[in-house]
């Protein structure tokens, strides 16, 4: 039922449906979600600062947060960190684009066609079990020590999460929807566009989040071997001079870049899947 005086819909009423709640009910769960998400980070920083100030955490092993902040400011001021970040982002972007084309293309083909599945799925399942850090020496032999092996390793790491999730998404589309679409006279192209791909989208976005995490991991490995620029190269130089503060700055930058990429994909999920009524926690 609708309460005309307050303008809200009561939970459990026919108008509200079982999955909808009022804005007032959402606001009674304590502090805003953004504040709760920052709480863990604030607690971690507090423990770190306290441990460093009291001498519980050795300064040589992990400098205090104020030292890390000062090192970060210095690296930004002399343009070292921004230039390294730009190069690393370019490598991830190119590798991700290549992996998207290969992984999604093969997944759509094998998901829609049994012939393509018989042809490509077994080799893909074999290749995905290869530990991709072990490919670095081979990629250096093939492509040299420039950008190509780094981009290739990122593309390799990205391809398989996308392939597995898009393939699984297509194969788990409700057969009732497929039969209903055929009954309505939809051809193969329209069926793929309006039923198969939208049905596979939630799984595909999960694969994209997984792929982005794998991309940053692959980049860490590739940039610490025969790199001449990038965040990993910055970490390697800091290791040789025992600059643990710079190493931690590089690792924190990697972590925040990965988090930013994940936030972007989750925002994309909320936008593309706004039609989907799903459980979002209590």
N, C-alpha and C positions, 0 to 999 in steps of 0.2 A: 504494500500500500504506500501511497505517497502522502507525506505530511505537508500540506499546502502552506502551513504557517512557517515551517523552518526551511522548506525547499529541499529536503533531503529524502533519500530513499532508505527505508528501513531494511536491514539485513534480513534475508530469508523471505521477503515479500515477493510476489510474482514479478513485480517490476524490476526488483533488484537482481534476482537470480542468485544462485548459490555461491558465485565467485566474486561478488562485488560487495564492497563495504563503503561506508560514508567517509568523507574526508575528516570529519570530527573523530571517528573511531580510530583512523590511522594516526591522528595527532596525539592520542592518549597513551602511546606506547613508550613514553619517556623522551629523552633528548632526540634531536634530529639524527637521521641515519648518518649524515656526513660527519657529525661530531663523534658518533660512536665508532665510525671507521678510523678516525684519526686517533682514537684513544689508545689503541695498541701501539701505534708508532710513538706517541708521546711517552708512554710508559717505558718503551724500549730505550728511547733517548735519555729519559730520566735515570734509568738504571746504569746506562753507559756513562753518563756524566758523573754520577755519584761514584761509580767504581773507579773512574779515572782520577777524580779529585781526591779520593781516599787512598789511592795507590793499590787498590785491589786488582786493577787491570794494568799489567805492565805497559809503560809508555812505548817501549821499543816494539812490542807486539801489536798493540792497537792504540794509536794516539787518541787523545780526548776529542770529543766532538768539536770543540773550539779550534783545535789544530786542523781538523778536516775542513772546517768552514773557511779558515784562513788560506789553506792550500787551494781550495776550490776558487776562492776569490782571486788568488794570484794567477791561476791557470786561465781564468776567464779574462782577466785584465790584459794578459800578454797574448791573447787570442789562441793559445795552444789548445785549450779544451774545445772551444767552438769549432775550430778547423778539424780537429779529430772527430768530433761528433758528426759533422757534415759528411766526412768521408765514410764513416761507419753507416750512417743512414742511407747513403747512396748505395752501398754494397747490399744492405738489407733490402732496399726497395727493388733493385734490379734482380736479386736472387728470388725475392718473393714473387715478382711478376713472372719470371720464368717457371717457378714451381707451380704457380696458379694455373698457367696455361697447360703445363704437362699433367699435373695432378687432376685438375678438374676435367680436362679434356678426356683423359683416359677413364676417369670414374664415370662420366656420363656415357661414354661408349660402352664400357663393360656393364654398367648398370642397366642400360636399355637393350643391349644385344647379347644373347647367349653366345653367338659366334665370337664377338669381341671379348667376352669374358673368358672363353676357352683359349683365346689367343694371347691375351695380355695379363690375366689375373695371376697365373702361376709365376711368371717372371717378376711381377711387381711384389708378390708376397715373399719371394726369395730375396730380392734386392732390399726390401725394407728391414730385413734382419741383419744386414751388414752394419756394423758400428761405424757411423760416418766419420768420427775422428780418425779412424784408421785409414781413411781414403786420402788424407792430406799428402803423404809422400807420393802416392800415385798421381794425384792431381798436379803436384809440382812438376813431376816428370812430364806429364802431358802438356801442361799449359805454362810452365815456367813459374816465376815468383811474382808476377805482376797481379793485376786485379782478377784475372780469369779464374784461378783456383779458389779464391775466396768467395767469389760470386757463385761458382759451381757448387761449392760445399753448402752454402746457404740454400741454393735451389734444391739440392739433393735432400737436405733436412726438411724442407718445406713440402716437397711433393707428396710424401707418403701419408702424413696426417690428413691432407686434403683428399687424397685418393680414397683412403679408407672410409672417411666420414661421408663424403658425397656419395660414394658407392652404397654404403649402408643406408643412407637417407633415401636413395631411389628405391632400393629393394625393400624398404619397410613402408612404402606408401600403401595405404589401405586399398586392398583389391576391390572393395565395394565402390570406392570413388572411381576407380579405373573403369569398372563395368558400367557405372552410371554415366560416365562421360561417353563411353562407346554407344550406349543406348541413345544418348542425345545426339549422336551423329558426329562427334568430334573426330577429325582425322588424326593421324599420328603426330603431325607437327603441333596441332592445337592441344592434343593430349599431353604432349611433353611440356608445352608452354604453360598450360593452365592447371595441370594436375601434378605431373611428376616433379617438375622443378620446384614449385611452391611447397610441395610435400617434403622435399628433401632439404629445403632451406634451413630449418632448425639444426639439423645434423651438420650441414655444410658450414654454418657459422661456428659451431663447436670446433669443427676441424680447422677453421681459420684461426681461432684463438690458440689452439694447440700448435698450429704451424708457426705462428708468430713467436711463441715461446721457443720452439725449436730453432727458428731463424737466429735469434739472439744467442742461443747456446752455440750454434755452429759458427757464428761470427767471432765469439770469444776464442774458440780454438783456432780459427783461421788467421786471426789478427795477431796471435802470439807466436806464429811460426812464419818466418821470412816476410814479415810485414814492414813497410816503410812509412806507414801513416795509419791513423785511426786510433780508437780508444785502446785497443789491445796492444798496439805498438807503444803507446804511452805507458801502459802498465809494464810492458817488458823493459823499457828504459828505467822505470822506477825500481823494478826488481834488481837490476844490475847495480843501482846506486843505493839500494836498501832504503828507498823512500816509501815506507809503508803508508804514509799519509796519502801520497799520490795514487798508490795502488788501490786504497779504499775509495778514494774519489772516483777512480775509473769504474770500480765495481758498483758503486752507488749510482753512477750515471747509467750504466748498463741496466740496473734494476729499475730505475725510474723510466727509462725509455721503454722497457718491456711493459711496465705498468701502464704507461700512457697508451701504448698500442692496444693493450687489453681493454682499457676504458673506452677507446674509440670503437672497438668491435662490439662491446656490450651496448654502447649507445646505438650502434647499427642494428643490433638484435632488437632492441626496444622499438626502433622505428619500423623495421621490416616485418616484425612479428607482432605488431600492435593488434592484429586481428585474433591472435591466439590467446585463449583463456587457459592459463596454466598456473599451477601452484607456485607461489613465490615466497614461501616460508611463513612462519607465524611469529 
